């Protein structure tokens, strides 16, 4: 902070730090040790190809070209793209398109109103809009339909490569039946037997177990899904033979964006120590900020990909569980506290959870979504993870179940109490470190994420075999600071 203030000072009036208070400058003694445990990020290979034999195409639902234009034109990735396909530009026909010119690119834009007939319900609706930027040195020919299709699209042909690209968007307000009818008519009109690359945002969940009429219809027309993303930028390269290169096929969407790291460093297993002082967070209790946090939390029923390091952490935790629990017991004090009072001392409070045998999964659901309704999804995803890794966890099954298969069968039942093996698995599938608070003990730290601040907090009552959810004093997600964590 001292450096930041001084480096930007131009006048004495702008200098806020006048007196030197040496005691205000400090360095946490744990920094060097923590830094030494950090893993190095592995740089992923750039998808775009730096070769004249490839065309680099980018697609993004930009949700407002006007407000995001500077970020778009200055981003290092866009500078490598030959084609930039955008949806939801939110531009209307009255806006000057020259305000959105990019050096080295030509712009084609279609507003929502121009894509729909005057009597269509979407004609007067705000937002929408679709755009294409293409490099000055590339020859394309825009393909127009013979009739008004009520379809948001820009279709063009690469003359040299003889490849047709359709940049398309379906609003959630437009029925899938109408969209498919109009898109099919357009495909047949331009010649469905040609090399066609269809890209866009169709507002259909490719991972859903429910019917997917858009995907099904396109498959019947010979157009197969080769790539999808979850609100991220699509990037791919096409060579002269119209073959996709380095397209990052996502066979299953991993709702956790895992960072590739060097696994050569071993991370010690931590136990959280209860600090003697309260760590109060800034008041961020407004509904908008909370909603953003909870909306961004997705509980996926798909397979979770886990790196070997996280599984090793789980195994180390389970192997040392008894010792960890013993170390978590604090010395008895002359002052008798309740669990509510113990948590209040560190600025936390309890949110009661329904007790029906599903309380652990309900508590985790409350931590992620502020409701208990996702407990079945969390349980089933936990079970799937255990099934996929049952060989690794079989040694931790006791005489109650005798085999890992018996354990999984029992744990699959609704209302079955979660033990530490299930808790550990749940930590991984939600990609959060679970901190369990118990009366008279230090919070038990169960690893599920490489980042120490990725925390969910619950409390446990051993006499009742019950879990409740724990939040901070104003109802936000609780986070214990790194200096409160003791590494063992």
N, C-alpha and C positions, 0 to 999 in steps of 0.2 A: 504494500500500500504506500509506503514511503517513496519507493521508486516511481510508482504510478503518479503520485501527486507532483513530485519534483520534476519529472520528465516532461510534464505538460504545462508547467508554469511559464507564463510569458510576462506577467507583471506581478509586482508585490501584492497587489490586491487579490490576485488569483492564488496566492500561497496560503493554504489553510493550515499547514503544519509549520508553526513559527518556533515554538519551544521544542527542544529535543528531549524526549522522555525515553531514556534508554530502556526502561522496564517495559515499554510497549512493544519492543522488538524482541522476538524470541524465535526459537527453532525447536520444534518437537523432537525429542531425542529418538523417537521411533521412526523418523522419516527415512533415514538411511537403510534401516532394516526392512521397512516395508517396500522401499524402492527396489531393494535387491531381490525381493520375491516376485516383483512384477514380471510378467511374461512379455516377450517381444511379439509384436504383431507381424503376422506373415502377410506380405503384400500380395494381393490377388492379381492374377494376370489380367491386363486390360482387355475387355471384350472387343472393343473396336480395333480393327486391323489397319495398320499404317501401310497400305499397299494400294496401288492403282487397280489391282485385280479384285478389290472388295468395295462394296458400298456399305457404309455405316448408317444405320437407321435408328432413330431414337423416337420413342413415344412416351407422352406424359399427359395425364389429366392435370392441367395446370391450375384449375380453379381460379381463374382470373389472370388474363395475360397482362392487363394494365398494372395491377399491383405486384406482379411477379416478373415483369419484363426485365428489369435491371439484373435480377438474380439469374434469369435464363441466359441473357446474352453474355454475362460475365463468367458463367460456370465453365470450369475447365473441360467438362465432358462435352458440352454442346459444341465447343470449338473443334471437336474431332468428328462431328456428325456431318454426313452428306445430306441427310434428310431429317428434319425435326417435325414430327407429327404431334399435334396438340388437340386436346378436346377440352370442352368447357372453358372457352376463352372469355366468355361473358362480355364480348364486344357486340355492339349493335351497328347498324348500317350508318348511323350518324357520326360515328367516331372516325377520326382521320387515321387511315391505315399507315400513313407515312410516319406516324409517331412510334410505330413498332417495327421500323425497318432495322435489319441487322446487316452489318458490313459483310459483303461476300455472299449474301443470300437474297433470293427472291421470295416474296410472300404471297400466298394464296389464302384467302379467308372467306368463310361463309358463315353468316350469322344464323341464329336459330330461326328468325322470322323468314329469311330467304329460303330456308330448307323445307318449310311447311306451308301448305296452301292457306289462304286467308280464312277458311272456315274450319281449320284444324285447331284443336284446343291448345296445342303447343305453339301456335303461330305468335300469340301475344304474350307468352310466358317469358319471363326474364331469364337471363343466363344462357346456358347452352353455347353453341358456336364451335366451329372446328377450323383448324388452320394447318398450313403446311409451309415450312421453310425449306427451300432447296438451293444448293450451291449454284452460283452463276455459271460455272463451267460444265454443268450437267444439263443434258437435253431431255426434257420431258414433254409429254402432251397430255393435257387434262382431258378426261373423258366425261362428257355430259350425258345425262339420260335424255331419252326422247320425250319423256313426260315427267310431270312433277311427282316425285316418288314419296314425299313426306318421310324423308330419310336424311339424317345429318351425316353427310359424308363428303369427302374429297377423293376422287378417283383419278389416278394418272398412270400413264404408261412410260416406262423407261425404254426409249426407242432403241438404244444400242443393245440392251440386255433382253429386250422383248419380254419384260416382266411388268405385270399390272399390280399396283399397290392401291388398296382401298383403306383409307383412314376413316373410321366410322365410330359413331357414338350413339348409344341408346339411352335416352333419359328413363329414369325409373317411372316417370309419368306416362310413358308410352307402352302400350301392351306388347308383350313378346310376340303375340300372334300377328299383330299389324307389322311390327318390325321385321319379323321373319318373312312375311309375305312380300314386303317391299324390297328387302335385301335379296331374296331369291329372284325376284323379277329383274333386279339390277344385274345380278350375277349371270343370269341367262342371256340378258341383253348384250353384255360385253363378251360373252363366250366363256362358259364355265370350264371348257376344256383347255383354256390357256393357263399359263403360269400366273397364278393369282396369289398375292400375299395380302391377307386380310388382317388388319391390326386395329385395335380400338378398345374402348371401354363399353362393355355390353351390359354391365350391372347384373351379372349372373354369377352366383357363387359356384365356382368350379369344384370346390371341395365339399359341397353339400351332399348329403345322402339322398336328398329329395330329387325329384325330376329336374332335368336341365334341358328344357326344350330347345334352347339356342344351340347348345353343344351337340345335341342329338340330331337336329336338322342339318347343321353344317357337316356333320360326319356323313349323313346320308347323301350329301351333295359332293362328297369326296374331299372336303376340307377338314383336315385333322388338326386338333390343338397341338401345337409344338412348344408353346411357351406361355406362361402366365405369371403374374406377379400380384402382390397384395398392396395396392396403393403406391407401388414404387415405380421408378422409371424403367421402361423396357428398352434394352439395348441389344442389338444383334448386327452381325455383318453377313452380307450375302456376296458370294463370289460370282464370277462371270457365268458359271453353270447354274446359277440360281440355287445354290446349296447354302444352307445356314451354317455359319461357323461360330463356335464358342457361344452358343445361344443360352447357356446356363439353364438347361431344362430343369424345371422344378417338378419332379415326379410327385412329391408331396410337399405341401407348404409347411415349413417349420415356422410356427408363429413366433418363435423366439429368434431374433436375428443374431445368430452366434458369431462371435469374432474368432477367426482362426489365430491361434497363438502357438508359440513354441512350447511344447510340453516337456522340455528337458528340466524345468525347474519344479521342485516339489514345494507345495504350499502347506505349511503346518496347519493343523486343525485348531480353530480358535474356540475359546469360551468367552462369552461376554461378561465383563465385570460390571456390577452395578455401581455407577459413579456416585460420589458423595454429594455432588451438587446437581441441580436440575439443569438440563439443557433445553432451553425454550427455543422453539423455532419461530420464525416470523409468521405473523398471522396471514395465512393464505386461505382463509375459510370461505371466500366467496364461491358461489355455486359454479361459476364458469370454469374456474381453475380446477375444481374438484371433478367436474364432469369430464374435462379433458383427460384427466388421469384415468378415470374409471372406464371411459369409452375406449381408451387405447389399450386396455387390458383385455386380451382375447384368450378364452379357454378353448383349446383346440382338441378335437377328438381324433386328430391325425397322429401318426407315429412321431414321436419326438426323437430327434437325432441328438445324441449325447456324446461329447468327446471323452476320451479315455481318462483324462485327468479328473473329470467330475465323478466318474464311476469309482476311481481310486479314492477320491475323497469320501465317498459314501462308504466304501469298504473299510477304510481307516476309522471312520466314525463308528461303524457298527462293531468293529473289532475292539475298540477302546471304550465302548459305551459305559460299562460299569465304572471304570476309572474316571471317566468324564463326569458322570453323575455324582460320584463321591467328591470330586474336586469342586463341584458346584455348590455343595453345602456350605453355608456361611456359619461362622461362630455364633452361638446363641447369645442373644443380648438380654439385658435385664428388662428392656422394654419390649412388650409383646405387641406385635403388629398384625393386622389383618392383611390379606393379599391386596385389598383395595388401598390400604394405607401404604404398603410397600411400593406399589406402583405409583401412587400419588407423589411419593418422595422423588421420583424421577420423571414427574410431569406426564404420567400416563394414566389412563382410565380403562375400565372394563366395559365391553358391550356384551350383554347376555345373548347366548345362542341357545336355540331349542335343543333339548336333550332327548334324543331318540336313537342313540347309537351312531348317528351320522354327524355328531357334533364337531369332530375334527374337520371333516370336509366342508361342513357348513361354515365353520369359523374361517377357513381359508377362502371360501367363496365370498364371505363378508369382507375379508381383507382386500380382495381383488376388485369386487364389484359393488360393495356396500349393500349386498343382499345375500341371502342364503340359497337362492334358487338354483345355483349351478353346482350344488354338492354332488349330484349324481354324475355329472359330466367329469368332475374332478376325480371322483372315485374310479370311474370306468377307465379314464386315461391313465391313472396310476396303475391299475391292474394290467393294462396293455403294456406298460413299461416294465412291470415285473415279469410278465410272460416273456418279453423279448430278451430279458437279462436274467432269466431264472437260474441259469447255470452259475452265475456269479453270486447270487444271493441264497442259493440252496444251503450253504454251510451255516446260515444264521437261523435256520428253522429249528424250533425246539420240539420237545416230545408231544406238545399239544397237537401238532399237525403231522409230525413225523416226516412228511415230504413237502417239497415246494409246491407240488401240484395241489395237494390237500389244502395248503395254506392259501393259495391263490383262489381256490374254489370257495373257501370259507370267507375270505376277505371280499369276494365279489358280491356277497349277499348284502342287500340293503339293511342297514341297521347294525352292521358288524363294527365293533369298536376298533379303531386304528391303533396299531402298535408302532414301535419305533421304525420298523422296517418299512411299513406303509408311509409313515411320516417322512422318512428319508426319501422315498421314491417320489412322493408328492412334491417335495422341495425342488426336485430336478424338473419335473414336468411343468411346474409353473415358473421355473427359472428364478426362484427367490430363495434367499436364506431365511429359514424359519427360526424365530427366536421364541422359545417356550419359557414363560414365566411361571414360577411355582413358589409358594410361600416358603420363606427361609432359605431359598437357593438363588444362586446367580442364574441369570437367563441362559438357557441351554441353546447353543448355536448349532443348527443343523444345516450343513452346506447345501446350497442349490444353485448358487450363482458365483461367478468369478469376481463380482463386484460387491464390496462389503456393504454398500448402501442399498443394495437390492434386498430389502428386508420386509417380512411380514411378521406380525407379533400376535401370539395367542397365549392364553394362560391355561394351566392344567390343575385340576383338583383330583389328586390320587384317591381320596376317600370316596369320591363320587364317580370316578372314571369319566370325567366331563371336561370339555374344552370350551372356553369363551374367547371372543375376539378382543384385542387390545389396540387402542388408538391413543393419540396424544390428547392433551387436555382440551383442545378445541375441536377434536373429532377428525383430525387429519391423520394420514398414515404415519405411524411412529418410526423414527430412525434413531438408533443409538450411535453416537459419534465414534470414529475409529479409535480415538484415544481411550475409549471405554472398553475396548476389546483386548483381552489378554490372550496371546498366542501360546499354545502348549506344544 
